[in-house]
């Protein structure tokens, strides 16, 4: 792909717009707006954007805003499918040899998830096969981190999150826990499944127009925070999922793939004797020390 030189008239307009931000008191605002305007104008000039295409883009963003609410964020989804979310994550959370890799938060995180104790069932009646989750929250030196806040959310066996059910009263497959004195966490819920990202809005229409796959491999979301440590937003992906390697939001990383081990009916991790098969997943999360201010 080649970029065409900007015509003189286009360049003159761009220079005027850039100059209009020169008096901004914030140096960071000046830096961001200068770069944004320069790149945006260069894009429009390079593709010779038509008025109809400009209007379609405005309509697209308007509809993305209109469909968003406290249960769904279409603009985050747009950022995800354009790879912008993962780019920003990579810039702000560069990979290290020790810490768990970060990935996208996705459009279905909500504040004020219900609190659970270790060992509780957070499924809330969500459909799916029983799965027991466990692991530790550790520092980069391997020291357990007690009292870490662990936010968890995932889909049910239909590939839907609780917030996608308009009539649902209460959380399903969603909760907040704390690591114990040894940094351990454990809870039960259901096994996640692969699912298509929401395609009833403008982002879904964009993917359809581009003939792009809308599927995400099965995963569980985790967001983990503790005083003195950088907050970690990540997933654990199900090993063997057919959509690993083609995540619609580019969020997968090899280090985040784990075996969800199937067990025949019998003694479960919580001490119950079950008459149906169940799964277990164990994952240790490693947090980086927070940057000093």
N, C-alpha and C positions, 0 to 999 in steps of 0.2 A: 504494500500500500504506500503510495507516494502522496506527499502533501504539496499542494500547489502554492506558489508565492502569493501572498495577499495583495490584491490590486491596490493601487495608491489611494483611491477614494475610500476603500474599506479601512486601510491602515490609518488614514487621517481621522476617521470617526473613532476608531479604537483608541487612538492617542488622546482624543478629547475626553472619552469616558474614563480612561486611566487617570488623567489629570484631575478629574472631578473627585477622586478619592485621596488626593495628595494631602489635604488638610485634616484628614481623620486623625484624632488625637492618639488612637491606638496604633502602634507600629505593626502589631500582628494583624489588625483589621486591614491596614493598608496592604500588607504583604499578601494576605489571602485574597482580597478583592482585586488587586492588580493581576495576580496570577489567574484567578477565575475569569475575569473579563477578557484577558489576553487569550486564554485557551478557548473560551466560549466563542469569541468573535472569530478566532482562527478556524474553529470547527465549522461555523456557519458559512464562512467565506470559502473554505476548502470544498465543502459538498454543494455549494451554491444553493443553500436552503431556500425552498420556495415558500411563498406566503401560506399556501395550503398546508405544507408540512409543519410550519411554525404553529399554525392554528391547531393542527392535530396534536402537536406536542403539548400545547397549553391545555387542551381538552383532556389529554391523557393524565397530566399531573393533577388537574382539577378533580377528575373522577377518582384518582388514587387517594386524594385527600378526603373526598366525600365518603368513600367506603371504609375509611379508617375510623376506629373508635377505641375505647379502652379495652376491647377484647381482640382487636386485630389491627395490625399496622401495615398497610399496603405499601407505604413508602419505604419501610425497612425491607419489605419483600423485594421491592424494586432494586434497592441497593444490593440485596443479596444476589439476585439473578444476574446483575451486571458485574459481579465480582468486587464491587466497591467495598462491601462490608469486610470481606477477607483481606483486601488490600490495606484498609485502615487498621485492622487487627494486626497484620504483619508489621506495619510501621510502628505501632504503639506497644506491641507485645512480641518483639523479635524472639525467634526460637532460641532456647538455651539447651545445654546438654542435660540439665537436671530437671527443670520445671515442666509440668504437664502443658502440652500445647493448648493454645486458645483457639476457639472457633466462633462462629456466628451465634448471636443470641436468638435470632429468629423473630418472627412476628407474634408469637403467642406467649411471651413472658408477661406475667402480671404481678403487680405488687400485692403484698399482704396475703400470701399463700397461707393456708392453715398450718399451725404448728403441730409437730408430731414428736413423740419420744422414740428413742432407739428401739427397733424391733417392731414398730407399728406398721400396719397396713395402710399405705397412702392411696390405694387404688380408688377408694370411694365408690366401689361398685362398677368400675370400668370393665368392659368386656375384654377377655384375653386370658392367656395361659399364665398361671401363677409363676412369679419369679422372685427370688430372694437376692437382694443386693447387699454388698458389704465391701469394706475396704478401710483405708486409713487416710487421714489428711496429715501430710508431712511437710517439714521444711526441706530446703535443698540439701541440708546436711543429714537428713533422715530423722530429725527430731520430731516426735508427734506434736501436733498442734491441737490442744484441747479447746473446746468451746467454739470451734469454727462454725459459722453459719452456712448451711448447705441447702440451697434451693434446688428442687428437683421438679421436672415436668416432662411429660412424654405422651405419646398418642395411645389410643386404645387399639383393639384388634380390627377396627374399621379404618384405622389410619387417621382418626380425628382427635383433636385436643378438646378438652372439656369446654373451652370458650367457644368452640364452633357449634355447640348445641344450644340454640337460643332458649329452649325451655328447661335446660338443666339448672337445678337449684343446688349449688354446692360444687366443690372442687372434685375432680377425678384425675388420678394420675398426676397429682401435683401436691407438693408439700414443702415444708421447711423443717429441717432437723438441725441438731448440734452434734459435733463430734464429742466423744467422751474424754475422760482424763488421759486415755492412751491414744487419742486421735482417731479412734474407731467410729465408724458409722455402720448402721445396718437397718434395713427396712424391707418390707415386701410390697409388691405391686403386681403389675402384669407385664408380659413380654411385649415390647414395641414391635411394630411392623413397618415395612416401607410404605410410603404414601406419596401422592402427588401434592405439590404445593397448591394452595388455593388457586383455582383457575376460573373463578366466577367474576373476576375483576379485571382491570386493565393489564395487570402484570401477566395473568394467564393468557390474555389475548395477544400480548406481545410474544410470548413463547410459542403460541400456536402459529402466529404469522411467520416466525423464524424457523418453524419445524424443529423446535428444541424440545428435548425430553423434560418433563416437569417432575420426575420422580426424585425422592430423597431416600437413601438407604435407611433402614431401621436404626434408631438411635434413642438415647436418653439424654436430656439436657441436664447439666449441672452448672450452678454458679456458686462459687465458694469464696467466702471472705473471712478474714480474721485480722484483728488489730496488728499493725506492723507488717502486714503482708499485702502484696498486690492481689486484687480481686481476680479470680480465675473464672472465665466463662468458657465452657467447653461442652463436648458431647462424649458419650461412649457409644461406639457403633457396634452392631452385631456382626461378628465374623461370619463370612459365608453369604452375606446378603447379596443378591444378584445385582443390586444397583451400586455397590461399591465400585468406584472408578468413574461414575457418571453422575455424581451429586449435582442436582440442578442449581445449588447455591454455592458450589465449590468449597464446601465446608469440611470435607472429610480429610483426615490425616492418618497415615498408617499407624502412628503411635497410639491412636485413640480407638483402634479396633480390638475388641476382646471376644473371647469365646463366651457365649451364653450356654452353659453346659446343661444338657437335658438329663434328668434323673427319672428313673422309674418310680412308681408309687412305693412309698415306704417312709422312713424316718426323714423328716425335713429339718433344716437348720434351726427352726424355732422349737424343736422338740416334739412337734405333732407327728403322728403317723397318718400319712395321707393316702387316700385310695386312688389318687390320680397322679400322673406325671407332673413334674415341676422343673423349673430352671434355676440356676444360680449364676451370678456374675460377681466377680471380685475385681476391684480396681482401686489402686492407691493414687491419690491426687497429691502432687507436689507443688507447693506455692513458692513463688519468688518473694524475697524481701521487698517491701515497698520502697520506691525511690524516695530519698530524702528531699524535702523542700527547702 
